[in-house]
Amino acid sequence: MSESQKTAASQDVKMEVEKNRNRAALRRTFLGRVIRSVVVAFWVMVIAFSLIRLSPGDPVRMALGADVTEEAVEEFRTQLGLDKGVLTQFWDYFSGILRGDLGYSYFSGRDVTEIVGTHLPVTLMIIGLSIGFAAIISIPLALYVAMSKSNTVNYLFRALTSISLAVPGFFLALMGLLVFGVYFNIAPAAGYEGAFPANLKYLWLPALANCGSLVPVLARVLHSSIVDTLDEEFVETGVIRGVRKGKFYWSYLLRPSLAPTVVLLSYMVGVMIGGTVIMETIFSLPGIGRELITAVDGRDYPVVQSIAMIFGLIVVFFSFVGDLTGYLLDRRVTLS
């Protein structure tokens, strides 16, 4: 075997070892994130279970009204299992989750699984549209500013992103209703239609207002990453080789720069969930956030506990997807 063949064989072995190492890292990460998701869901459930019971107010009296007799109160309390000890109540709830039973609402009597299945898709669609709008706005903006040689453009970019960060989401929602719902009449001010894609005309404005807190953060982080990428040697190599403009922007600039932005976006899902609750309230949308607010006001324990746990799972899931996507975009990212 010649020296060149030995070198080629050695390189093939090294590449195979590296591939196996990456696969093992992905498997470890996936398993670790699944375990972490279960642990986070458990502790979110424990915290929600504890906090709702520590808050003032009796759910039995709220459900039955002020003029109810003590006998009726005690009978309903026994029916709901609230006469048992706290640890027994927690075990009943936890064992029910393991069986796929989230319980029943104290007020409506509806199965909590049915409530979640009906209202959660609305919230998820708002979150998905918010991410889409944030990407459509922030990526071209960050790329344009990073490629611009004008100091005025950079100063204006920093000023506008700083101002937009200070504007609360509810103000953007109210201004959106005024401009698009009243003046231009291109977005309904209230109501909802459940069928897709007819429901998009009710969801695009809340999603656009909800992404107002994401765009300045994502645009600034991506802009900083692109500026750092422009100093890399492979970018100069791409310019010298005369790579097509579309391929240059994606392969040489955006792809190695997007990883930290994608990871940051995945960790901001919790912020988006909080913003979505506000948007659902302002636009009167039947999302899971409005159900959570109603359940907290009425001390509807099963609904609050289940929605809080689901929100925790959503955040953990998006965090995992963000880390994995960042790794696939740029293999220099370390999976942990």
C-alpha positions, 0 to 999 in steps of 0.5 A, a space after each residue: 500500500 502506497 503512502 497516499 493510500 495509507 493517508 487516505 485510509 487513515 483519514 477515512 478511519 478518523 472521519 468514521 470515528 468522528 461520525 460515531 462520536 457525533 451519533 453517540 453525543 446525539 443519543 446521549 443528548 436526546 436521552 438526557 433531554 427526555 429525562 430532564 423534561 420528565 424532571 422539569 414537568 414533575 417539579 412544575 407540577 409540584 410547584 403549581 400544585 403547591 402555589 394554587 393551594 397556598 393562594 387565598 380563596 376556597 374553590 368549593 365556595 367559589 364554585 357553589 356561591 356565597 349562599 350555600 349551606 355548610 352541609 353542601 360545602 362539605 359534601 362537595 369538598 368530599 366529592 372533589 377529594 379536597 377533604 383529604 390530606 395534601 400529600 394524598 391529594 398530590 398522590 391522587 393527582 400524580 397517579 392520575 397523570 400516569 394513567 392519562 387522567 388530568 381530572 375534571 374542572 371544578 366549575 364546568 365539570 369538563 375533562 381537563 384533557 378535553 379543555 387542553 385539546 380544545 384550547 392548546 392548538 390556538 396558543 401553539 398556532 400563535 407561538 408558531 406564527 410569532 416565531 415565523 414573523 420574528 424570523 421573517 423580520 429579524 433575519 433580513 434586517 440583521 443581514 442588511 445592517 451587518 453588510 452595510 458599511 454605513 454608520 448611520 444605518 448601524 446607529 439607527 438599528 441600535 436605536 430602534 431595537 432599543 426603543 422597541 425593547 422598551 415598548 410593552 406587548 399589550 401596547 403593540 396589541 392595542 395599537 395594532 387593533 387601532 391601526 389594522 382593525 379600525 382604520 384599515 379594517 383588515 383584521 377582526 377586532 374580536 371573534 374566532 373561527 376554529 377551522 384552518 386556514 380561516 382562523 389565520 385572519 384572527 391570529 396573524 395580528 396577535 402573533 405579529 404583536 407578540 413577536 415585538 419583544 423577539 425581533 429586537 433581541 434576535 436581530 441584535 444577536 444575529 447581527 453580532 454573529 454575522 459581524 463575527 462571521 465576516 472576520 472568518 477566513 472561509 468568508 474571504 475564501 468564498 468571495 475569492 472563489 466567486 460563490 453565487 450570492 444566494 449560496 454565499 449568504 446562506 452557507 457562508 454567512 447565515 448558516 454559521 451565524 444562526 446557531 446562537 440565534 436559534 438557541 436563544 429563540 428556543 429559550 425565549 419560548 417562555 417569554 412568548 407563552 407569557 406574551 401569548 396569554 396577554 394577546 389571547 386576553 386582548 383579542 378574546 381568543 380561546 387559547 389555553 392562556 385565557 383558560 389558565 387565567 380563568 382557572 386561577 381566578 376560580 381556584 380551579 386546581 386541576 386546570 391550573 396544575 395541568 396547564 402549568 405542567 404543559 407550559 413547562 413541557 413546551 418550554 423544555 421541548 423547544 429548548 431541546 429542538 433549539 439546541 439540536 437545530 443549533 448543532 446541526 447548523 454549526 457543528 462547533 456548537 457543543 451539545 450538553 
